[in-house]
Each structure stands twice: as structure tokens, then as C-alpha cells.
Amino acid sequence: MTAAYYAARAGQDVVLVDSRRVPGEKILLSGGGRCNVLPIESDPHGYATSSSPNTLRKIVQSWPLAEVRKFLEEELGVRLIEQKRTGKVFPATGGGEDVRDRFVAALRRKGVRIVTRTKVVEIRPSERRRVMLEGGAGIVAEQVILATGGLSYPRTGSDGGGLRIAEALGHRIVPTYPALVPLRNGRFEHTALAGVSLPVRLEVGAGRTKAIGVGDFLFTHVGYSGPVVLNMSHHVTRALAAGERLAVRVAWLDRTETEWLDVLSRGRGTLRGILKQDLPDRLVDKLLEELDLWDAPVEPMPREARARVLAALTAYPLPWVDSCGYREAEVTGGGIALADVDPRTLQSRIVPCLHFAGEILDAVGPLGGHNFLWAFATGRLAGEGAAAVREA
Ligand SMILES: Cc1cc2nc3c(=O)[nH]c(=O)nc-3n(C[C@H](O)[C@H](O)[C@H](O)COP(=O)(O)OP(=O)(O)OC[C@H]3O[C@@H](n4cnc5c(N)ncnc54)[C@H](O)[C@@H]3O)c2cc1C
């Protein structure tokens, strides 16, 4: 929608084609309905890509955050409020529905023709009727912007069809993976911890490629979620897509061994009693059951038992088996290789009448409005880029 808006703003006749009843369905679901439309601060280093991170950063920085806010506030008419505690920006009223409706209204004001419930199945660059629709009809277009999203939440219309279209035209597709996605557990008894949440440090992988994240962790009925798990999940799923299983280790409360040794030396009584002063009861019970130290006293504790307790507190191996997949992934990693587009216009380097925008490209942002920021920034570049080709 941003791409269509900017192409129309540059004076072009624009048709927006969408397979759903109304475009922008994900905006309705976003931020739990409240729509975390932007971050307060941009974080170009927080994105993940298998393409050039430099190119990615150049693209994110192409539209300063203050200008994006101006677009939302002045051109769409969305009043924004900041949530300082989380670093997120939301619409002041109306949530995602208001943002989506204002997008559609702004497109209409700019004269964009919106064709819905219509699926694009192929792009034929050598023909005048380039945009082929399901059912056999075609749309005449000089320039085409493909912004079909990834594979996440397929019920909102993004089913990976756009990636197949781009691939058929010779573009390199970085293998896709679910991102911002909960993990499934492999240990049935962890279901008993559903609802327990606490801050943690998460370490994914080992050695040179080890990634570390800090934030809130949540046990769910099927596994593990919470901001830190979602933000770190792409490391796990990207490796999994390449056939590698990464170890995920948890430091409860983000504490070190030394800090826990301090806690353990605090007093007498049972280990359980002492740990429960700091950690949720159910988690302590589960950890001690797994360690077979249910009734152990803190003093005296054999050295071997102490080492096992410290390991369970600072490097607990999370027994994940899989991610919850595209059905629950907020975004899709991988996609069209950034090397296949001109970063200034997002024009394809392979098919000159084609531009790309949004999640279809090989980039995923962290939680906090960074994925909409990517959609807006790439949309503007592609819209203006496509308009400029037509003018040239
Ligand atoms: C539950 C959920 C919550 C989220 N919350 C946030 C949040 O709070 N903040 C944030 O920044 N990001 C959030 N995201 C991510 C954000 O929604 C996406 O990054 C963003 O919508 C991507 O925009 P896009 O236009 O590239 O793709 P999409 O929004 O997926 O749009 C693609 C469009 O293309 C259409 N389409 C697909 N294939 C075809 C075809 N062959 N023919 C015609 N039309 C087609 C689809 O119908 C759809 O309308 C959330 C995502 C989900 C799933």
C-alpha cells in the first residue's frame, strides 16, 4: 500500500491488486490489535538477513523515522503515541483497523484503483499484459511492484506465491524460515509451567556464532515464547532450515554463577526454599525435580550437586524440538536476495520492469514496529523507483 501510494503521488496511474477482500489484513492483527506501527528509535543493526547487512541498513536508513511519522500523521492522518517503556509507537485511537482504513482511504484519494479478491499468478515481462491473474485474465502494466509478503499467517493472504513468481523469473531466493515465532517444547512436563514468565538471558548456538538475547521469557502450553524467545527465534529456525539444530541455553533472571553463589550462601534450609525467594515456585519445583534434588539442603551440598544446580540456573538447556511454524510466525526470514535489487529503487537487477517491497525481501526486524518500518521504507523506495522508470 505504501508503494502504491508513492507511485500514485509521483503522478502514475496505479492499480493495487490483492487476493484478499481488503488489503492490509496483517495490520489488523498487529500488536495484538493495537498495531505497533513503528519503533520510537530505528535499529538498522537489529535486522537479520543472509544478504549484505550493509545494503539492508542503507535501505532502512533511506527514510528517516521522523519522516515516516510525518507520512503516517500528515498524509494518512494517524495520530501517534509513544510508549516509552517499550520503545514502541502506536496509533492513539482505533488500533490497526484505523491505520488500515486510513491507508485505503489515502490510496483512493490519490486515485489508486484497488482490485481485491484477485490473485496474481505470474508476471510476463515480455508481454504488454504483464500481470497474469488466476482465471487467465491479464493487466496491462509498464512497471510492476511485487509486495506479496512472505509465508507467515497464510490466512492473511501471504502464501509464498510472490516468491515463486520472482523465482520463476530468475531471482535468487534465500531459503525462507519462520521468524518472531514461539518454540515448541520436547518435554511434556514443561506444559505444567504454562503461564510462568520471568526475565532471562538466552544463548543460542555456541562458539563464534553464539547469539545472546536478554528479555522476558514465557512458558506456554506448547513450549516457549515471550519477547526474548521471539526475537532470538530466527537464529534457531534459520539454522534448522539449513539442517542444523542449535542449542538454546537459558540463564534464569539473567544472573551469573557468581550471583547465584551469593544467593545460595544466603542462608540455611532447603535449596528449594532459598531459590523460591527469587524464582517462580513452579519453575523451582520443576528444576529440582529434574535435578533429583527435591529435598536437598543448601548446606552441606556436595560439590558435584552444586555444579549441577549452577548449570541449571545459568545454562539450562531448553528442550525445544521445533518452532511453531509459519502459522504463528509474525514474519518470514529469507526471501529475495538483496543483491538482486538496486537498493536505491528496489528495481530488480534481472527483470527491469519489476520492483520489490516489504517482507518478500530477505530481511526480518525484531519486535517493536521494525517490520512495519521495513515495509514502509521499502514501499516508498519501490513506489518512487517504479514511477521514475516510467518517467525516464
Ligand atoms: C500476528 C502478527 C502481528 C504483527 N505485529 C506487528 C507489529 O505490531 N509491528 C510490526 O512492525 N510488524 C508486525 N507484524 C509484521 C508485519 O505485519 C509485516 O512485516 C508486514 O505486514 C509486511 O508487509 P508486506 O506488505 O510486505 O506483506 P503483507 O502484510 O503480508 O501483505 C501482503 C499482501 O499481498 C497479498 N498477496 C499475497 N500474494 C498475492 C498474490 N499472489 N496475488 C495478490 N495478492 C497477493 C496478500 O493478500 C496481502 O494483502 C505482525 C505480523 C503478524 C502476522
The ligand as a Gaussian input file, in Angstrom:
#p B3LYP/6-31G(d) Opt

LIG

0 1
 C        0.117000     -11.579000      14.096000
 C        1.076000     -10.561000      13.560000
 C        1.373000      -9.433000      14.308000
 C        2.294000      -8.492000      13.830000
 N        2.534000      -7.381000      14.568000
 C        3.408000      -6.446000      14.099000
 C        3.616000      -5.232000      14.809000
 O        2.951000      -4.958000      15.825000
 N        4.549000      -4.356000      14.321000
 C        5.265000      -4.608000      13.173000
 O        6.100000      -3.792000      12.779000
 N        5.046000      -5.738000      12.459000
 C        4.132000      -6.643000      12.885000
 N        3.902000      -7.787000      12.153000
 C        4.642000      -7.959000      10.884000
 C        4.002000      -7.107000       9.771000
 O        2.617000      -7.334000       9.771000
 C        4.609000      -7.479000       8.417000
 O        6.009000      -7.366000       8.496000
 C        4.071000      -6.587000       7.307000
 O        2.672000      -6.677000       7.240000
 C        4.678000      -6.975000       5.968000
 O        4.084000      -6.190000       4.992000
 P        4.033000      -6.650000       3.452000
 O        3.172000      -5.637000       2.775000
 O        5.370000      -6.899000       2.952000
 O        3.290000      -8.071000       3.475000
 P        1.828000      -8.473000       3.966000
 O        1.356000      -7.568000       5.038000
 O        1.866000      -9.923000       4.219000
 O        0.907000      -8.172000       2.704000
 C        0.991000      -8.922000       1.527000
 C       -0.275000      -8.712000       0.743000
 O       -0.127000      -9.331000      -0.540000
 C       -1.321000     -10.045000      -0.854000
 N       -0.938000     -11.147000      -1.737000
 C       -0.073000     -12.161000      -1.470000
 N        0.068000     -12.940000      -2.558000
 C       -0.715000     -12.424000      -3.514000
 C       -0.989000     -12.784000      -4.860000
 N       -0.405000     -13.831000      -5.456000
 N       -1.853000     -12.019000      -5.566000
 C       -2.452000     -10.932000      -4.991000
 N       -2.216000     -10.549000      -3.724000
 C       -1.365000     -11.272000      -3.011000
 C       -1.859000     -10.506000       0.491000
 O       -3.258000     -10.729000       0.411000
 C       -1.504000      -9.339000       1.409000
 O       -2.530000      -8.395000       1.478000
 C        2.954000      -8.711000      12.590000
 C        2.645000      -9.843000      11.835000
 C        1.709000     -10.756000      12.294000
 C        1.381000     -11.951000      11.447000

